[in-house]
């Protein structure tokens, strides 16, 4: 968008000198799409975890000894993952726009906010899943 308006009035020689700019803009777009794919994956994982509570609910109806906290935890984890994925997608969009402007003004500095957020999201996801699995195993051991 910014790239096309900036280069519309350039001569042919000047346009040729901006081939590197095009590659940089395309690399920025590929990075944005990679972040969006990651965001959608996290949201999909959250959906699967949330829908897992349906199986827990059916199991609870068959076996009355299973506590309802597993249902609540599964629902909560699913919603958290969907929310984290949505936040990551929004941050990816902000990063894309910021980097696009920095490329145009030749002031690009590699952003670290989204990288840190991604690492923190995966850390939170790992801790929550480990806690959930440990809790689920303890429920299964008590049910025996």
N, C-alpha and C positions, 0 to 999 in steps of 0.2 A: 504494500500500500504506500508507504513512505518512499520506498525505493523507486517505484514506477513514476511517481510525481516528480521526484528529484531529477531523474535521468531522462525525462521526456524531451527536454530542450537542449540536450548535449549534441555536439557534432559526432560524426561517426568515429573519428579518432578518439575523442574523449570517452565515447561509449565503450570502445575496446579496452581502454585503460581501467574500466570499472568491472571487468570480468571477475576479479577477485572479490569485489563487493557482492556480486551476485552469488558467488559460492559461499561467502560468509552468511548472507541472508538465508540461503537454502540450508546451510548447516544449522543455523538458529531455528529454522522451521522444523528440521528433523529432530532436534533436541526437544522442542516443544511437543511434538507428536509422541516422542518416547515418554515424556513425563505424563502426557494424557493417557497413554496406554497403561502406564503404571497405576495411575489414579483409577482408571476403570477396573483394573484387575483387583485393586484393594476393595473397591466398592462391590465388585462381584463376589469376592471372598466374604465380605460382610453379609451380603444377601444369602449366601449359602449357610453361613453360621447362624443367621437369624432363622432361616427355614429349617435348620436342624432341630429347632425347638418343637416343630411339629411332630417329629419322630419321638422326642422326649415326652411330649404331651400324650401321644398314643401309648407309649410305654407306661406312662403314669396311670392311664386309665386301666391298663391290664394288670399292673402291679402297683397297688396302693402305697407301698412302702417307700417309693422314691419321692424325695422332697420336691417341692415346687421351686426351690431356689435354683435348680438347674435350668428350669424353663426361663426364669427371670434373667439368669446370667447369660444364657444363650441369646435371648432377645437383646439384652443390653450390649453384649459384645458385637452383635451384628450391626446394631445402630451406630455404635462407636466407629466400627470399621467403615461403614458407609459414609459417616461424617468426615472421618479422616481422609478418605479418598476424595470427597468433594472439596475439602480444604486444599488438598494437594493439587487438584485440578485448577482451582482458582489461583493458587500461588504460581502454578506453571504459566497461566495466562499473564499474570502480572510480570513475571520474569521475562517472558517472550517480548512483551511490549517494551519493557525497560531496555533489554539488550538490543532490540531493533533500533531504538532511539540512540543508544550509545554507539552502535555500528555506524549510523548515519553521521554522528558528530565526531567520530573517530576518538571517542573517550572510553572505549570498552574496557571494563575490568571484570574478570570472572566473578559472577555472583556466587555467594556461598549460602545464602538464606535457604533456598530450596533444597540444597544438598543436606544441610543440617536438619531441616524439617523432615526430609525423607528418612534420614538416619534415626531421628527421634520417633517417627511414626513406626518404623520397623521394630525399634526397641520396645515401644509400648505394645505393639501387636504381639511380639514374642513373649513378653511378660504376661500379658493377659491370656494368651493361648496356653502357656505353661501352667498358669494358675487354674485355668478352666479344666485342662486335662487332669491335673492333679486332683482337683475337686471331683471330677467325674469318676476317676478311678476309685477314690475313697467311697463314693456312693455305691459303685458296683461291688466293692468288697463288703460294705455293710449289708447289701441286699442278699448276699449269699448266706 
